[in-house]
Amino acid sequence: MINDYVPILILSLVAGGFALTNVLVPFVVGPYRPTREKLSPYESGMTEITSPRERFPIKFYVVAMLFLLFDIEAISFYPWAILLRSFKFAGFVEMAIFVAVLAVGYVYVWRKGALDWT
């Protein structure tokens, strides 16, 4: 039984060793010459306009969370659509309730102004 997992263990050890080697070899072999440009964050080849420690408005995070919420909703539609015939009417009702709950959440977010950028 345990012999079935030996190849997976070997593959995991080889992959971990390869990743560790790729991370550690540049520190050992490569020169370390820090300059101001090398230590600054990458700005698409442009010079820095503001401090890299500038705060982002909370709206960006709210929109990101809403995107994740509705992305998960969209992902859940695919298996449901594939298996809709086997679910029959009960599966349709369950998905309708799921969509209704998400629609209520969307209306709530919209009325609270989370999607308003002005």
Buried (B, 14 or more C-beta within 10 A) or exposed (E): EEEEEEEEEEEEEEEEEEEEEEEEEEEEEEEEEEEEEEEEEEEEEEEEEEEEEEEEEEEEEBBEEBEEEEEEBEEBEEEBEEEEEEEEEEBEEEBEEBEEEBEEBBEEBEEEEBEEEE
